[in-house]
Amino acid sequence: MLKQSVCPSCGAVNRIAAGRDVSAAKCGRCANSLELDHPIEVDDEALANHLKQEGAVLVDVWAEWCGPCRAMAPNFAAAAKVLRGQVRSLKLNADKSATARHIGVSSIPALLLFRDGRMIARTAGLIRPDALVEWVRRHLGTPAEFQRT
């Protein structure tokens, strides 16, 4: 059985054998690692590709002019490092996204948590990294062995 993973570097969809450790997997197009330990900027098309894949996706919806969004950026990056291997962390610019408007994002920074393409939780505002990690794990029901920070 195969699962798919979107390359964080080039956006190519890669097939990976089920049970294979994604931390060792490389992209077939660009040869970069498929594991994501930092947030990547995506547009609507790239977001749609990530949401078609199995697994958890955390999206930070932000805007350049938004002070709280700029303050949230390092918190989101710190949480992405802790959640490495459990969640793909993406950043979506609200000013350039029809998707953000379509799903009703009206306050930023907004955090959207998806599992297997379905939104399972959302919140808005500035959140500390540890609180963000706890929020994600609570909604995903992450097993205790992954909860070491």
C-alpha positions in Angstrom: 0.0 0.0 0.0 1.3 3.5 -0.9 0.7 6.8 0.8 1.4 10.2 -0.7 3.5 13.1 0.6 3.9 16.6 -0.8 7.5 17.8 -1.0 7.9 21.0 1.1 10.6 22.2 -1.3 9.1 21.8 -4.8 5.5 20.8 -4.2 5.8 17.5 -6.1 3.5 14.6 -4.9 5.6 11.6 -3.9 4.4 8.0 -3.2 5.9 6.4 -0.2 5.4 2.8 1.0 3.1 2.6 4.0 5.1 2.1 7.1 8.2 3.7 5.7 9.7 6.4 7.8 9.1 9.7 6.1 12.1 11.3 7.8 14.4 9.2 5.6 12.3 9.8 2.4 13.6 12.1 -0.4 11.6 13.8 -3.1 11.8 12.1 -6.5 11.9 15.4 -8.3 14.3 17.6 -6.3 15.9 15.0 -3.9 15.2 17.1 -0.8 13.8 15.6 2.4 10.0 15.1 2.6 10.0 15.7 6.3 9.0 19.2 7.3 10.4 20.7 10.5 9.6 24.4 9.7 6.6 26.2 8.3 6.4 26.7 4.6 4.6 29.4 2.7 1.8 28.0 0.4 -0.7 29.4 -2.0 -4.2 28.0 -2.5 -3.1 25.3 -5.0 -0.3 24.0 -2.8 -2.6 24.0 0.2 -5.1 21.9 -1.7 -2.4 19.5 -2.6 -1.3 19.1 1.1 -4.9 18.6 2.2 -5.4 15.8 -0.3 -2.8 13.8 1.6 -3.3 11.7 4.7 -2.2 13.1 8.0 -2.4 16.3 9.9 -1.9 19.8 8.5 -1.6 23.0 10.6 -2.2 26.2 8.8 -1.3 29.7 10.0 -3.4 32.2 8.1 -1.6 35.6 8.3 -1.1 38.9 6.5 2.0 41.1 6.1 0.3 44.2 7.6 -0.9 42.3 10.7 1.2 43.0 13.8 -0.1 40.0 15.8 0.6 37.8 12.8 4.3 38.9 12.7 4.5 38.3 16.5 2.9 34.8 15.9 5.5 33.8 13.3 8.3 32.7 15.7 5.8 30.9 17.9 4.4 29.0 14.9 8.0 28.1 13.8 8.9 26.8 17.3 5.7 24.7 17.5 6.5 23.3 14.0 9.9 22.0 15.2 8.2 20.2 18.2 5.5 18.8 16.0 7.9 17.5 13.3 6.8 14.2 11.9 3.3 14.6 13.4 2.0 17.7 11.5 2.8 19.6 8.4 3.0 23.3 9.2 1.9 25.7 6.5 1.6 29.5 6.2 -1.2 31.0 4.0 -1.3 34.7 3.3 -4.9 35.8 3.8 -4.6 38.7 1.4 -3.6 36.4 -1.5 -6.0 33.5 -0.7 -9.5 32.8 -1.9 -9.4 29.7 0.3 -9.1 31.7 3.5 -12.1 33.8 2.5 -14.1 30.7 1.4 -13.7 28.9 4.7 -14.6 32.1 6.6 -11.4 33.3 8.1 -12.4 36.7 9.5 -9.8 37.2 12.2 -6.0 36.8 11.9 -3.7 35.2 12.9 -6.0 32.2 12.4 -4.9 28.6 13.0 -6.6 25.8 11.2 -6.0 22.2 12.0 -6.9 19.5 9.4 -6.7 15.8 9.5 -7.0 13.8 6.3 -8.3 16.8 4.5 -11.0 17.8 6.9 -10.8 20.8 9.3 -11.1 19.5 12.8 -10.3 22.7 14.8 -9.7 26.4 14.4 -8.7 29.3 16.6 -7.5 32.8 16.2 -5.1 35.1 18.0 -1.5 35.1 19.3 -0.7 31.8 21.0 2.5 30.7 22.9 4.4 27.8 21.2 3.8 25.4 24.1 0.1 26.2 24.2 -0.1 25.7 20.4 1.6 22.3 20.6 -0.9 21.3 23.4 -3.9 22.6 21.3 -2.8 20.5 18.3 -2.1 17.4 20.3 -5.4 17.7 22.2 -7.4 17.9 18.9 -5.4 15.1 17.2 -5.4 12.8 20.2 -1.7 12.3 19.8 -0.4 9.2 21.7 1.6 9.9 24.8 4.9 8.7 23.3 4.8 11.7 21.0 4.1 14.2 23.7 7.7 14.7 24.7 8.8 18.3 24.0 
